Amino acid sequence: MVTYQVISFILFLTVAAGVTIWVLRMKREHADRMARMPLDDQTLNRDSNTEVRS
């Protein structure tokens, strides 16, 4: 009989492997842009190409 501990461990390993693969396949430019986001004073609005103060 499969217990909740085994199911949660398999779920954890699946999510951890998925996140690891996602991060390793991420482009460097995208990672750099996401890393700078909290430090930027201005962000671009997705609906228009005008800058909006946040």
Beta strands, then each sheet from edge to edge (+ up, - down):
strand 1: 42-44
strand 2: 51-53
sheet 1: 1+ 2-
end
